[in-house]
């Protein structure tokens, strides 16, 4: 884009993309939590200023860490089914941004994967969110993401998800799509019957 002085200057969209790419490069080189990560740092995320949907999850699992692709596991298969979209759409950063609360696999505890490392959000999250001006829908998965994105909202994950109409249409709290939540899904049939059809319509309108 040329200025009145005759000096070519990048368009605002190009500038935003360049700035975000520089930020993503810094994030992917991050070693803040290296001493606490059993498999070492491997930040997994995707973002583009044009993305209209943000997936705000917990942290990558072991399989996603091994492949270097976020949600590249059975949890991701279920999440894409919930959203009614293909892998191609899901992994298109101009449509979907993926920013978990912790970008690296945190390890496994007695009852599943450990919580996301807190250093991650403190160091990077606000800057990354500010670089996503196109987001119109944020999917907030699990209690750690819900605590960050819905501050002041109290209650269990079940309570937060059941109260989804309160945040609609800009934010949708979701349970984690892990197979560990199969019992939760059976006990809460309203989730598939009431929330998912509306969510799929919203997602289809945005992608």
C-alpha positions in Angstrom: 0.0 0.0 0.0 1.6 3.3 -1.1 1.5 6.4 1.1 1.1 10.0 -0.1 4.9 10.4 0.2 5.4 7.6 -2.3 6.9 5.2 0.2 5.3 1.8 0.2 3.9 0.9 3.6 2.3 -2.4 4.6 -1.5 -2.6 4.9 -2.8 -2.9 8.5 -3.8 -6.5 7.9 -0.2 -7.3 6.8 1.2 -5.5 9.8 -1.0 -7.4 12.1 -0.1 -10.7 10.5 3.6 -9.9 10.7 3.4 -8.9 14.4 1.5 -12.1 15.3 3.9 -14.3 13.4 6.8 -12.7 15.4 4.9 -13.3 18.6 4.1 -16.9 17.7 7.8 -17.5 16.9 8.7 -16.3 20.4 6.0 -18.5 22.0 7.2 -21.6 20.1 10.7 -20.9 21.4 9.6 -20.5 25.0 11.3 -22.6 27.7 9.8 -21.0 30.8 8.4 -24.3 32.1 11.1 -26.6 30.8 12.2 -27.8 34.3 8.6 -28.9 35.0 7.7 -30.6 31.7 8.4 -34.4 31.6 8.8 -34.5 27.8 10.3 -31.0 27.5 8.8 -27.9 25.9 6.9 -28.2 22.7 4.3 -25.3 22.5 1.3 -26.2 20.4 -1.0 -23.4 19.2 -2.3 -21.8 16.0 -3.5 -18.3 15.4 -4.2 -15.8 12.6 -5.7 -12.3 12.9 -8.5 -13.4 10.6 -9.7 -16.3 12.8 -13.3 -15.9 13.9 -13.4 -18.8 16.4 -11.1 -19.3 19.4 -10.7 -22.7 21.0 -9.5 -22.0 24.5 -8.6 -25.4 26.0 -6.5 -26.8 28.8 -3.2 -28.2 27.6 -2.0 -30.6 24.9 -2.1 -34.3 25.7 0.7 -36.8 25.2 -0.4 -37.8 21.7 -0.8 -34.2 20.6 2.7 -33.5 22.0 4.2 -36.4 20.1 2.6 -35.3 16.7 3.2 -31.6 17.3 -0.5 -30.9 16.3 -3.0 -29.6 18.9 -6.1 -31.8 19.5 -4.6 -34.5 17.3 -6.2 -37.2 19.4 -9.5 -38.8 20.4 -10.5 -35.6 22.3 -9.9 -33.6 19.2 -12.0 -36.0 17.1 -14.9 -35.5 19.6 -14.5 -31.8 19.7 -14.6 -31.5 15.9 -17.7 -33.7 16.0 -19.3 -31.4 18.5 -18.5 -28.4 16.3 -19.7 -30.1 13.1 -16.5 -29.3 11.2 -13.7 -31.2 9.4 -10.1 -31.5 10.3 -9.4 -29.2 7.3 -11.5 -26.4 8.7 -10.3 -27.0 12.3 -6.6 -26.7 11.3 -7.1 -23.6 9.1 -5.7 -20.8 11.3 -7.6 -18.2 9.3 -10.8 -19.7 10.6 -9.9 -21.3 14.0 -7.4 -20.1 16.6 -6.3 -22.7 19.1 -4.8 -21.3 22.3 -4.8 -23.7 25.3 -4.2 -22.3 28.8 -0.8 -24.2 28.7 0.9 -24.7 25.4 3.0 -27.7 26.4 2.1 -31.2 27.7 2.2 -30.9 31.5 2.6 -34.6 32.4 0.2 -37.1 33.9 -1.0 -37.2 37.5 -3.1 -39.7 39.5 -6.4 -38.9 37.8 -5.3 -37.8 34.3 -3.1 -35.1 32.8 -1.8 -32.4 35.2 -3.2 -28.9 35.1 -1.7 -26.4 32.6 1.5 -24.7 33.8 0.5 -21.2 35.2 3.5 -19.5 33.8 2.2 -19.9 30.3 -0.9 -17.8 30.5 0.9 -15.2 32.6 3.6 -14.7 30.0 1.7 -15.0 26.7 -2.1 -15.1 26.9 -3.1 -11.4 27.0 -0.7 -10.5 24.1 -2.0 -13.4 21.9 -5.7 -12.6 22.6 -5.0 -8.9 21.7 -3.6 -10.1 18.4 -6.9 -11.8 17.4 -9.3 -9.0 16.6 -11.5 -11.2 14.4 -12.7 -13.6 17.1 -16.5 -13.7 17.4 -16.9 -17.0 19.3 -14.7 -18.3 22.1 -15.1 -22.0 23.1 -14.0 -22.3 26.7 -13.1 -25.9 27.5 -12.7 -27.1 31.0 -12.4 -25.4 34.4 -9.0 -23.8 34.0 -10.0 -22.0 30.8 -13.3 -21.1 32.2 -11.7 -19.5 35.3 -9.6 -17.3 33.0 -12.2 -16.4 30.4 -15.2 -16.1 32.6 -13.8 -14.4 35.7 -16.3 -14.0 38.5 -18.5 -16.9 37.2 -18.8 -19.4 40.0 -19.6 -23.1 40.0 -18.5 -26.4 38.7 -17.9 -27.2 35.0 -21.4 -28.7 34.9 -22.9 -25.6 36.3 -21.0 -23.4 33.8 -21.9 -25.5 30.8 -25.6 -25.7 31.9 -25.6 -21.9 32.1 -24.4 -21.6 28.5 -27.3 -19.3 27.5 -25.9 -16.6 29.8 -22.8 -16.2 27.7 -24.3 -16.9 24.3 -23.5 -16.1 21.5 -20.0 -14.8 22.0 -18.7 -17.4 24.5 -19.6 -21.1 25.0 -18.4 -23.0 28.0 -17.8 -26.7 27.2 -16.7 -29.8 29.1 -13.5 -31.4 28.1 -14.1 -33.7 25.1 -11.8 -36.4 26.7 -13.1 -40.0 26.8 -12.8 -39.6 30.6 -16.0 -37.5 30.4 -18.1 -40.2 28.8 -20.0 -40.7 32.1 -20.6 -36.9 32.3 -22.1 -36.9 28.8 -24.4 -39.8 29.7 -25.6 -38.0 32.8 -26.2 -34.8 31.0 -28.1 -35.6 27.8 -29.3 -32.0 27.5 -25.8 -31.1 26.3 -26.1 -33.0 23.1 -29.8 -32.3 22.7 -29.9 -28.6 23.4 -26.4 -27.0 23.3 -24.7 -28.9 20.4 -27.3 -28.1 17.7 -27.1 -24.4 18.5 -23.3 -24.5 18.7 -23.0 -26.2 15.3 -25.3 -23.6 13.7 -23.2 -20.8 15.2 -19.9 -22.4 14.1 -21.2 -23.0 10.5 -22.2 -19.3 10.3 -18.7 -18.2 11.2 -16.5 -20.6 9.2 
